[in-house]
Amino acid sequence: MDRVVSPETRWSWVEVNLAALRRNTTAFRRLIGRGTQMMCVVKSDAYGHGAVPCVKTMHAAGADQFAVATVREGIALREAGIEWPILVLSEPPVDCVETLVEYDLMPAVYTADFALALGEAAASANRVARYHLAVDTGMTRIGVRRQDVVELRRTIDFHRGLECAGTFTHFATADVPDDWDFALQLNRFREAVEALRGAGLETGLVHCDNTPGTIMHPECRFDMCRVGVGLYGLHPAEVTRTRMELEPVMSVRGRVVRVLYPNVGDGVGYGLTWRVPKQNIQVATVPIGYADGLARELSNNMDVLVNGVRCRQVGNVCMDQFMFAVDVNSARSYRPTRPVEYGDVVTVLGADGDERISAEEMAGLRNTINYEVVCDFGMRLEKIYT
């Protein structure tokens, strides 16, 4: 690990393995098949991995379209030269309709007032605004109610500035095998699509499968699949692990910036929540803290990897640093091969030798999901692409 490249201004960083990202994207492309489009979800800066490099890698590996959560995320992609179709996964404020038209971003639509304002903005610019109709089939988050889809479309379809490029819904329980609620949502979505077509209304690309749906439910891939967290090598549920092999894309590392042998009884960190229990204990500092995504709730409860072995994090995680301890004379099986030194690479997330700390391990300690873990690490740490 000593040959690892690290930033010059701060010894902490996120490593993004674009080769692994490419292999994951290719695996989904093969799974979906060429007859169905693939929309890659790159919201939250590609789940903390860096949207622009990820989009370029994904497109080269077979992605057709991309999805973001906010208009600002879509603008950032356009300003970086990304020209492929971009869907904003919710209906943004009506005040930004001109911006959507200017940057050729497709919003989700589920209210008439927003749709008509979008159409007016497009017509004023002598353009046609494409959108995707979002249908609420039971998640109760966004979308027009399934029984109102035809009425909404009839209200807005007269406008020459609008074009329906897609119709979609989102599943709440696609990761649960043989789930009744999933089956109900799928049935409702099919009924909504059939109602639109029965009324002679264009649906555009029909899509509903997210990552677990794409892996577990080939029967509802329709015209396009929206693949998200799986692209980054993270499984959305334990059940999908046996269905598809994925490679983690993100690692989080830092270098030791201070190391010493404290006295027995010395405390560590705010609140002195950990004290040195005996002699020959090293305490080292790494410049990664909760402002970088290392949750404070992990304090005194997580491991890091140093020189290929696990070491216990000690003391409360600070805003910008954390500390870990090394028992130089430990008889335990993971005793370090040598004392820790200034500049040693420390792995917070990822692999070092035969050991790995996964996003799932960290999520379990935080009582959350792997999605949140990687998104959090994308907040401030510099990214290095390998």
Secondary structure, DSSP 8 states (H G I E B T S, - for coil): -TT----SS-SEEEEE-HHHHHHHHHHHHHHH-TTSEEEEE-HHHHHTT-HHHHHHHHHHTT--EEEESSHHHHHHHHHTT--S-EEESS---GGGHHHHHHTT-EEEE--HHHHHHHHHHHHHTT--EEEEEEEESSS-SSSEEGGGHHHHHHHHTT-TTEEEEEEE---SSTTSTT-HHHHHHHHHHHHHHHHHHHTT----EEE---HHHHHH-GGG-TTEEEE-GGGGT--SSGGGGGT------EEEEEE--EEE---TT-EETGGG-EE--SSSEEEEEES--GGGT--GGGTTS-EEEETTEEEEEES---SS-EEEEEETT--STT--SS---TT-EEEEEEEETTEEE-HHHHHHHHTS-HHHHHHHHTTTSEEEE-
